[in-house]
Amino acid sequence: MDMKMSEETRRTLFEYLLRLGDDQLVMAQRLSEWCGMGPILEEDLALTNIALDCTGQAEMMLGLAGEVEGQGRSGDDLAFLRDEDEFRNLQLLEMPRGHFGDTIVRQFLYDAFAWIYFGKLRESGFQPLADIAAKVLKEVTYHLRHSREWLIRLGDGTEQSHYKVQKSLDTQWVYTGELFFTDEVDAHLLALKWVPDMAEVQPLWDDLVTQTLLEATLRRPVEPVFLPMEARLGRHSEYLGHMLANMQILARSHPGASW
Amino acid sequence: MKEKVDSLDEWAVWEVFSQLEWGKPHEHCGSLHAPDAEIALQNARDVYARRFSVKSLWVVPANAITATRQEDGESFFDPQDEKIYRHPSFYKLPKGVRNI
């Protein structure tokens, strides 16, 4: 693969790929916590299937990040040998999985974003990114269908399911501002036409979410007043460290092990 | 808002049929629980279609299937294979038609 680019581009693209890959990796780990714990067998399988999709996506993105960095680090090295403050995932995705309704709300808020975002990333001027986006979009289209249909059923379900899922939504809404976080990393790659403009993604996400909440008879929370916007820079909630300890212990206890 | 559902037992059983190639019949591949048709399709996808290349899925509420009874036995199923003229096996099939 042709990896010729300026040092600044290499640095920013590496950073950008960590953001993409860490989102998938952290989400995969949170979803895999449902393995054997799903509300019913069929849903247990669905959630762990989605977790596997996300793991595969993380593998592609972090693998590419390692190539771009050019320091000989593999995707696995990046996944298992980085510490908490080197992770670049959204805070929304690292929060504890909660109950099934919490998970569905989180999935929906992210899937709606991912579906729009990766649709646009297919047009990337950097071919490896465009290729990844095309593959991811196919999977995300199903993830969105899954979380959207469930959100509608829980929202417009029983009195209890409605109450619980509205509460999940109100609690997680504050983290959605970070979905559209941008800084000089985005600006640099946007100027090259390698990545989508978040300013174009946001209104589309807004429409999709508003329309789905309406169908689900859920009240759209007011605009997030508390914008953490720090997780993309490596400043995370207390939950990520615990999750990573769990996820990384095997790889760190047996360096280089294979099976 | 719908009535409160007390237990997951109230989820209906659905039978799942999958088609592995275009033009081939849908074949029964198993059953599952789901609260409605859309979720039944999604569950079928996750339970039965994930590891094979499936072209199409049908889900049917199990209680919509009318089945024979075991005691129907011989009278119902007596094979008619000694009367081959009763079988529609003397037609020439047009070229290009497969999977019949």
Interface residues (C-beta under 8 A of the other chain):
Chain A: P39 I40 L41 E42 E43 L45 A46 N49 Y142 R145 H146 E149 W150 R153 D156 G157 T158 E159 Q160 H162 T217
Chain B: M1 K2 E3 K4 V5 L8 W11 L32 H33 A34 P35 D36 E38 I39 Q42 N43 R45 D46 V47 R50
